[in-house]
Amino acid sequence: MATQTNDTPATTGTPHTIPPTAILATEKFYLRRYEPADAEAMSAAANDPELAKYLRSRFPSPYTLADAQSFIAHCNSLAPPALTFGIFTAEAGEVAGTVSLEPPKGDPIYSGTRELGYWVARKFWGQGIMTEAVKALTRWAFANVPELLRVEATVFEGNKASERVLVKTGFVKEGTRRMAIVKDGKAMNEEMFGLIRADVQV
Ligand SMILES: CC(C)(COP(=O)(O)OP(=O)(O)OC[C@H]1O[C@@H](n2cnc3c(N)ncnc32)[C@H](O)[C@@H]1OP(=O)(O)O)[C@@H](O)C(=O)NCCC(=O)NCCS
């Protein structure tokens, strides 16, 4: 169950205290913006070809410290509401992944849409972290960003774990963008998922 932490920082009962910069927290993790000091841990967590395989080419592989520094600087330069967050374990404040709701680029007719993107470090796979993070962040965003109408996510063909995350969090599979992408020299389909305000109770 997600808890809003805008006003009162929560504690987990362990030595690690959830910082007041967290936008929400669950029993497993909290979400907060990355800070420059996170770059080393973030690059170590992200530096895995098994993550890059299912992500767009702008996700570097290998993922260096400089890549993390420039990603964090970029995130912190965005106009509010910038919605890219690190996922930190509640127990130790360890970087477990990233989840973001990015504004669409291009035509202003898409201003009510945000694109969901995410990854979890491999050592944390299969623990329900991303299902919980997507559920909590999308509901938080619908409650806190009045202009938000739709969250969409595109998934490379064959990325069953990601499809499961989306289905479990209420996204509707809207169609297949046939042969939309070429990744690592292979042409493949891309699956389109959407979640609109009316799909969730906030
Ligand atoms: C996709 C990803 C974010 C999932 O994170 P996670 O925290 O492990 O996800 P969860 O534990 O919340 O749920 C994973 C679900 O996928 C299922 N799953 C995992 N591997 C699977 C596979 N090969 N086939 C089918 N289902 C699979 C799990 O069983 C679980 O579903 P269940 O609860 O019904 O059993 C993670 O695997 C990842 O970072 N992958 C690489 C980057 C990526 O693909 N990003 C998304 C791009 S669209």
Ligand as a Chemical Component Dictionary entry (heavy atoms), coordinates in Angstrom:
data_LIG
# 
_chem_comp.id                   LIG 
_chem_comp.type                 NON-POLYMER 
_chem_comp.pdbx_formal_charge   0 
_chem_comp.three_letter_code    LIG 
# 
loop_
_chem_comp_atom.comp_id 
_chem_comp_atom.atom_id 
_chem_comp_atom.alt_atom_id 
_chem_comp_atom.type_symbol 
_chem_comp_atom.charge 
_chem_comp_atom.model_Cartn_x 
_chem_comp_atom.model_Cartn_y 
_chem_comp_atom.model_Cartn_z 
_chem_comp_atom.pdbx_ordinal 
LIG C1  C1  C 0 10.293 -5.708  -16.560 1  
LIG C2  C2  C 0 10.879 -5.471  -15.183 2  
LIG C3  C3  C 0 10.877 -3.971  -14.896 3  
LIG C4  C4  C 0 10.009 -6.196  -14.139 4  
LIG O1  O1  O 0 10.421 -5.780  -12.845 5  
LIG P1  P1  P 0 10.111 -6.706  -11.560 6  
LIG O2  O2  O 0 10.223 -5.843  -10.342 7  
LIG O3  O3  O 0 10.941 -7.913  -11.617 8  
LIG O4  O4  O 0 8.584  -7.064  -11.837 9  
LIG P2  P2  P 0 7.555  -7.758  -10.826 10 
LIG O5  O5  O 0 8.286  -8.644  -9.891  11 
LIG O6  O6  O 0 6.704  -6.680  -10.238 12 
LIG O7  O7  O 0 6.609  -8.604  -11.824 13 
LIG C5  C5  C 0 7.179  -9.368  -12.867 14 
LIG C6  C6  C 0 6.101  -10.276 -13.437 15 
LIG O8  O8  O 0 6.586  -10.805 -14.670 16 
LIG C7  C7  C 0 6.595  -12.215 -14.591 17 
LIG N1  N1  N 0 7.685  -12.692 -15.418 18 
LIG C8  C8  C 0 9.003  -12.533 -15.217 19 
LIG N2  N2  N 0 9.684  -13.104 -16.232 20 
LIG C9  C9  C 0 8.748  -13.603 -17.086 21 
LIG C10 C10 C 0 8.804  -14.313 -18.322 22 
LIG N3  N3  N 0 9.972  -14.588 -18.896 23 
LIG N4  N4  N 0 7.641  -14.683 -18.898 24 
LIG C11 C11 C 0 6.452  -14.399 -18.344 25 
LIG N5  N5  N 0 6.340  -13.705 -17.171 26 
LIG C12 C12 C 0 7.479  -13.335 -16.561 27 
LIG C13 C13 C 0 6.738  -12.513 -13.123 28 
LIG O9  O9  O 0 6.351  -13.835 -12.824 29 
LIG C14 C14 C 0 5.795  -11.462 -12.540 30 
LIG O10 O10 O 0 4.440  -11.791 -12.749 31 
LIG P3  P3  P 0 3.547  -12.555 -11.627 32 
LIG O11 O11 O 0 3.551  -11.656 -10.418 33 
LIG O12 O12 O 0 2.215  -12.673 -12.267 34 
LIG O13 O13 O 0 4.208  -13.858 -11.340 35 
LIG C15 C15 C 0 12.340 -6.020  -15.084 36 
LIG O14 O14 O 0 12.333 -7.344  -15.491 37 
LIG C16 C16 C 0 13.317 -5.230  -15.934 38 
LIG O15 O15 O 0 13.860 -4.222  -15.477 39 
LIG N6  N6  N 0 13.542 -5.690  -17.170 40 
LIG C17 C17 C 0 14.507 -5.038  -18.088 41 
LIG C18 C18 C 0 14.098 -3.622  -18.478 42 
LIG C19 C19 C 0 12.698 -3.586  -19.056 43 
LIG O16 O16 O 0 12.245 -4.523  -19.686 44 
LIG N7  N7  N 0 12.008 -2.450  -18.853 45 
LIG C20 C20 C 0 10.661 -2.264  -19.378 46 
LIG C21 C21 C 0 10.707 -1.825  -20.803 47 
LIG S1  S1  S 0 9.059  -1.726  -21.476 48 
# 
loop_
_chem_comp_bond.comp_id 
_chem_comp_bond.atom_id_1 
_chem_comp_bond.atom_id_2 
_chem_comp_bond.value_order 
_chem_comp_bond.pdbx_ordinal 
LIG C1  C2  SING 1  
LIG C2  C3  SING 2  
LIG C2  C4  SING 3  
LIG C2  C15 SING 4  
LIG C4  O1  SING 5  
LIG O1  P1  SING 6  
LIG P1  O2  DOUB 7  
LIG P1  O3  SING 8  
LIG P1  O4  SING 9  
LIG O4  P2  SING 10 
LIG P2  O5  DOUB 11 
LIG P2  O6  SING 12 
LIG P2  O7  SING 13 
LIG O7  C5  SING 14 
LIG C5  C6  SING 15 
LIG C6  O8  SING 16 
LIG C6  C14 SING 17 
LIG O8  C7  SING 18 
LIG C7  N1  SING 19 
LIG C7  C13 SING 20 
LIG N1  C8  SING 21 
LIG N1  C12 SING 22 
LIG C8  N2  DOUB 23 
LIG N2  C9  SING 24 
LIG C9  C10 SING 25 
LIG C9  C12 DOUB 26 
LIG C10 N3  SING 27 
LIG C10 N4  DOUB 28 
LIG N4  C11 SING 29 
LIG C11 N5  DOUB 30 
LIG N5  C12 SING 31 
LIG C13 O9  SING 32 
LIG C13 C14 SING 33 
LIG C14 O10 SING 34 
LIG O10 P3  SING 35 
LIG P3  O11 DOUB 36 
LIG P3  O12 SING 37 
LIG P3  O13 SING 38 
LIG C15 O14 SING 39 
LIG C15 C16 SING 40 
LIG C16 O15 DOUB 41 
LIG C16 N6  SING 42 
LIG N6  C17 SING 43 
LIG C17 C18 SING 44 
LIG C18 C19 SING 45 
LIG C19 O16 DOUB 46 
LIG C19 N7  SING 47 
LIG N7  C20 SING 48 
LIG C20 C21 SING 49 
LIG C21 S1  SING 50 
# 
